[in-house]
Each structure stands twice: as structure tokens, then as C-alpha cells.
Amino acid sequence: MRVLLAEPRGFCAGVDRAIAIVEKALEKFGPPIYVRHEIVHNRWVVESLRRKGAKFVQELSDVPDGETVIYSAHGVSKAVEAEGERRPLQVLDATCPLVSKVHREAERLDRDGRRIFLIGHKGHPEVEGTVGQLGEGQIEVISQVYEVESMDVGNGEDTAFITQTTLSVDETADVVGALRKKFPGIQEPGREDICYATQNRQNAVKALVKECDLILVIGAPNSSNSNRLQEVAERGGVKAHLIESADDINFSWLDGVRCLGVTAGASAPEILVNELLESLSDRVKQVDVLSVSEENLVFPLPAVLQ
């Protein structure tokens, strides 16, 4: 069997930065360092940081006064920011800069008096953080075309949309098309909200689809961008499985497979890819890389950690 590795895959610049913030904070201030929610959606990463002294909590109320707390890469609401400022805490913000861009966009559109639609998945931490930039009910979250079709038109000239950064480009295009049809004057983001890493990894999967009989996506079940990679593969007509690690493989999946595509979500470390290849070593005759783009973006750390 031949294995074709997608490139790019795995960590993006925002994930690299978020993990580095936790590691640098541990080095500088010593454990424990508190992290609100999973720093990124990957169990291996979370457990690795926990072993180094990070403590993961659900709310700031779980953090004792005087401690250091880090916000996850998905971002937080204004209410959480205000609580962090009110409390005697040292706060480090690991929000991905591309998510922060969407936050500022929402604020600007609100100042302009726009009715704002957020294309995203309800309940996802990034969506909750973005919605929480404004008052309750000021951002409408939609994820499906039918939700657009059932909306009241109102004043279509005063509408705008933003998107969750980790969506499927193709899936979003359908919802965007419905919004344009429903609200011909809708204002669109000046620059695409779906992040470069999400787009690049989806493009790499589309390239795998042309070569492979089966695709394995390494990523957490609660990772939006990893789930989207599986969907992109299956939308292209190739069976795909989302696995957290090599332990999740059902080897019957590989029966009759001549070319296996492998990729990893933006929060999945390369060590999990290496472990997968090791588990397949007795079946694999050749491992090649299919590269569709290069990534060299680096986001700076907070000044206190530089």
C-alpha cells in the first residue's frame, strides 16, 4: 500500500502560538498555570501540557486570585475579559489573531448599525467568543442554507456577515450564496474570515481525493477544522475516517486500499502522524508527500513572554 501525506497538515501558526504561550508561561512563572478551556482541541496536546503543570478549568471562577490564567486559542467573550480585568489575575490571551480579526470586524459592523450574521456552528467555543463581543441577540448564528431561507428580510441594505475561521470553504459558500440571494445588499468581509490554514488543509485534502482510495484525518472529535477535512474528503467521493490516534484504526478499513491519504487537523501534532505511519509500517511499501502550498506565517507571543 502507498501512503500519501498531505502538505500542509497539522499545527497552524495560531496553534503553535497558543501552545508556546502556555509553555513559555510555565517556564517564566512556574506551575501551576491555569488555562480556561482546552488551549486547542486536541487531547494529546492538553495532556502533554497538563503533565508540565498546566491546569485546565472551565471558568475564571475556578482560578484562585493572584494566579496566571491563559485564554484558549478560540477566544473569549467580552464578559470573560471583563471578569479577568476585575479579578486580581495575570491574564495572557492566546486567542488566534485571525479569530481576533473577526471579533474586531463584528464590533465595527455593530458600530455601523448592521444586522450581523455569523456563519458558524452553535456551541463552538470560537462562535461563543465571537457572539460575546456584542450584546445578547446582536449576532445571529447560522450554519445551514434553510436557516437563511426562513429569515425575515427586513432592511437588507443594513446586513453583513462574518464567519467562524475553521469552517469548510465549500459549505460556507452555499450559505454565503443564500445570504446574497436573500439580502442583495449584504456587506461581506473585506478579507476572507476562514483562515489560511483551514483553506490550505482543505485544498490538500482535495488533492488527496484525486489519488487515494481512503483518507484518514488525525484530529479530535470536537475539532471543527478536523471534522471539516473529513467532510471535504467525503464530498469529493472518497471514504474518510476521523481518528484521534493510531489506536483508533480499524484495519479492515484498509482492505483493498492501494493508496491511503493521511492528513491532520490544525491542532494535531506531527507525532500522531508519525505514530500512525509506524502502526502501518508492515503494510506500507511507499510514503510520499503531496504538497499544495507552503506555510511560513508566525504570530508573535505576548510581550511579557518575549
C-alpha positions in Angstrom: 0.0 0.0 0.0 1.1 3.5 -0.8 0.6 6.3 1.7 0.3 9.9 0.5 0.8 12.6 3.2 -1.0 15.9 2.7 1.1 19.0 3.0 0.3 21.3 4.8 -1.1 19.3 7.7 -1.1 19.6 11.4 -0.3 22.7 13.5 -1.0 26.1 12.1 0.5 29.4 13.3 -2.3 30.1 15.7 -2.0 26.7 17.4 1.8 27.0 17.5 1.4 30.4 19.3 -1.2 29.2 21.8 0.9 26.2 22.9 4.0 28.3 23.1 2.2 30.8 25.3 1.4 28.0 27.8 4.9 26.5 27.7 6.7 29.9 28.0 4.4 30.9 30.9 5.2 27.7 32.7 8.9 28.4 32.2 8.7 32.0 33.3 6.2 31.9 36.2 6.3 28.2 37.1 3.4 25.9 37.6 0.6 25.9 38.1 -0.6 27.9 35.1 -4.3 28.0 34.6 -5.9 27.6 31.1 -9.5 28.5 30.5 -10.9 25.6 28.4 -8.7 23.4 26.2 -5.9 25.6 24.8 -6.6 23.8 21.4 -8.9 20.9 20.6 -6.5 18.0 21.0 -6.4 15.6 23.9 -2.7 14.8 23.3 -1.7 18.4 23.5 -3.8 19.1 26.6 -2.4 16.0 28.4 1.1 17.0 27.5 0.7 20.5 28.9 -1.1 19.1 32.0 1.9 17.0 32.7 4.1 20.1 32.6 2.0 21.9 35.2 -1.0 23.4 33.3 -4.4 23.3 34.9 -7.4 23.4 32.6 -10.6 24.9 34.0 -14.0 25.8 32.6 -14.5 29.2 34.1 -12.4 32.0 35.7 -14.2 31.3 39.0 -12.1 28.1 39.1 -8.9 30.2 39.2 -7.6 31.4 42.6 -6.8 35.1 43.0 -3.2 36.1 42.1 -2.7 33.3 39.6 -1.8 33.3 35.9 -4.6 32.3 33.5 -4.5 31.9 29.7 -7.4 32.2 27.4 -7.6 29.5 24.7 -6.9 30.0 21.0 -10.7 30.0 20.3 -11.2 33.4 22.0 -13.5 34.6 24.8 -16.4 36.9 25.2 -16.3 40.5 26.5 -17.9 39.3 29.7 -15.0 36.9 30.4 -12.5 39.6 29.5 -14.2 42.0 32.0 -14.1 39.4 34.7 -10.4 38.8 34.1 -9.7 42.5 34.4 -11.8 42.8 37.6 -10.1 39.9 39.3 -6.6 40.0 40.7 -5.3 37.7 37.9 -2.4 37.9 35.5 -4.2 37.2 32.1 -2.4 36.0 28.9 -4.5 35.9 25.8 -3.8 33.0 23.4 -6.7 33.9 21.1 -5.6 33.2 17.5 -5.0 36.6 15.8 -7.3 35.6 12.9 -10.1 35.0 15.4 -9.4 38.4 17.0 -9.7 39.9 13.5 -13.3 38.5 13.3 -14.0 40.0 16.8 -12.9 43.5 15.6 -14.9 43.1 12.5 -18.1 42.3 14.5 -17.5 45.4 16.6 -17.1 47.6 13.5 -20.2 46.3 11.8 -22.2 46.8 15.0 -21.0 50.5 15.2 -22.2 50.8 11.6 -25.6 49.7 12.6 -25.5 46.4 10.7 -27.6 43.3 11.3 -24.8 40.8 11.7 -25.0 37.1 10.7 -22.2 34.8 11.9 -21.8 31.7 9.8 -20.7 29.0 12.2 -21.6 26.1 14.5 -23.7 26.9 17.5 -22.0 26.0 20.8 -18.4 26.0 19.4 -16.1 28.0 21.7 -15.0 30.3 18.9 -18.6 31.1 18.0 -19.5 31.7 21.6 -16.5 34.1 21.9 -17.4 36.0 18.8 -21.1 36.3 19.7 -19.9 37.5 23.1 -18.2 40.5 21.6 -21.6 42.3 21.5 -24.7 42.3 23.5 -27.1 39.4 23.6 -29.0 38.9 20.4 -26.9 41.3 18.3 -25.3 38.5 16.3 -27.4 35.8 14.6 -25.6 32.4 14.2 -26.5 30.4 11.1 -25.0 27.2 9.7 -27.4 25.9 7.1 -29.0 27.3 3.9 -32.5 26.6 5.2 -31.9 28.9 8.1 -31.3 31.8 5.7 -34.3 30.9 3.6 -36.7 31.2 6.6 -35.4 34.6 7.7 -37.3 37.9 7.6 -35.8 40.1 5.0 -36.2 43.4 6.9 -33.8 46.1 5.7 -31.4 44.0 3.6 -29.2 47.0 3.0 -28.2 47.1 6.6 -26.9 43.5 6.8 -23.5 41.9 7.0 -21.9 38.5 7.6 -18.8 37.2 9.2 -17.7 33.6 9.6 -16.1 31.1 12.0 -12.5 30.7 10.9 -12.5 26.9 10.8 -15.4 26.1 8.5 -15.5 24.2 5.2 -14.9 26.6 2.4 -17.4 24.8 0.2 -20.0 24.5 2.9 -19.7 28.2 3.7 -20.0 29.1 0.0 -23.5 27.6 0.0 -24.7 29.7 3.0 -23.0 32.8 1.6 -24.8 32.3 -1.7 -28.1 32.0 0.1 -27.4 35.2 2.1 -26.5 37.1 -1.1 -29.8 36.0 -2.7 -31.8 36.9 0.4 -30.0 40.1 1.0 -28.6 41.5 -2.2 -27.0 44.5 -0.4 -25.3 42.4 2.3 -21.9 43.6 3.3 -19.2 40.9 3.1 -15.8 40.7 4.9 -13.1 42.7 3.3 -10.9 39.7 3.6 -12.0 36.1 3.9 -12.6 35.1 7.5 -11.9 31.4 7.0 -8.3 31.2 8.0 -5.4 30.5 5.6 -4.6 27.2 7.4 -8.1 25.9 7.1 -8.2 26.7 3.4 -4.8 25.1 2.8 -5.6 21.9 4.6 -8.9 21.6 2.8 -7.1 22.2 -0.6 -4.6 19.5 0.3 -7.4 17.0 1.0 -9.0 17.9 -2.3 -5.7 16.9 -3.9 -5.6 13.7 -2.0 -9.1 12.8 -3.2 -7.8 12.6 -6.8 -5.1 10.0 -5.8 -6.4 8.0 -2.8 -8.9 5.2 -2.1 -9.3 6.1 1.6 -8.3 9.1 3.7 -7.5 9.2 7.4 -7.8 12.5 9.2 -6.0 12.8 12.5 -7.8 15.1 14.9 -10.1 15.4 17.9 -13.8 14.7 17.5 -14.5 18.3 18.9 -12.1 19.9 16.4 -14.1 21.9 13.9 -11.4 22.1 11.3 -10.6 18.3 11.5 -14.3 17.4 11.0 -14.4 19.7 8.0 -11.4 17.8 6.5 -13.3 14.6 6.7 -16.3 16.2 5.1 -14.3 17.7 2.3 -12.9 14.2 1.5 -16.3 12.6 1.5 -17.8 15.4 -0.5 -15.1 14.6 -3.1 -16.3 11.0 -3.2 -13.6 9.3 -1.1 -14.4 7.5 2.2 -12.7 9.2 5.1 -12.3 8.5 8.9 -11.6 11.0 11.6 -9.3 9.4 14.2 -7.6 10.8 17.3 -4.6 8.5 17.0 -3.3 5.2 15.5 -5.2 3.4 18.3 -8.5 4.2 16.6 -7.7 2.5 13.3 -9.9 -0.4 12.3 -7.5 -2.3 10.0 -10.4 -3.7 8.0 -10.8 -0.2 6.6 -7.5 -0.9 4.7 -8.8 -3.9 2.8 -8.3 -3.3 -0.9 -6.8 0.1 -0.4 -3.9 0.8 -2.8 -3.3 4.4 -1.9 -4.1 5.8 1.6 -4.2 9.5 2.2 -3.2 10.9 5.5 -3.7 14.4 6.9 -4.1 16.1 10.3 -6.2 18.9 11.6 -4.6 22.2 12.6 -4.5 21.3 16.3 -3.0 17.8 15.8 0.8 17.3 16.5 3.1 15.7 14.0 4.0 13.0 16.5 0.5 11.5 16.0 1.2 11.2 12.2 4.5 9.5 12.9 2.8 7.0 15.2 0.2 6.3 12.6 2.9 5.6 10.0 4.7 3.3 12.4 1.5 1.3 13.1 1.1 0.8 9.3 4.7 0.0 8.6 4.2 -3.7 7.8 1.6 -2.8 5.2 3.2 0.2 3.6 5.6 0.0 0.7 5.9 3.7 -0.1 5.3 7.0 1.6 5.1 10.2 -0.5 4.2 13.8 0.2 1.6 15.7 -1.8 2.2 19.4 -1.3 -0.2 22.1 -2.4 1.2 25.1 -0.6 3.9 26.3 1.9 3.2 28.0 5.2 5.7 30.3 6.9 3.5 32.6 8.9 4.5 33.1 12.6 2.4 35.1 15.2 4.4 36.9 17.9 4.0 36.0 21.6 2.6 38.5 24.1 5.3 41.0 25.1 5.5 39.7 28.7 6.8 36.3 27.3 9.2 37.6 24.7 
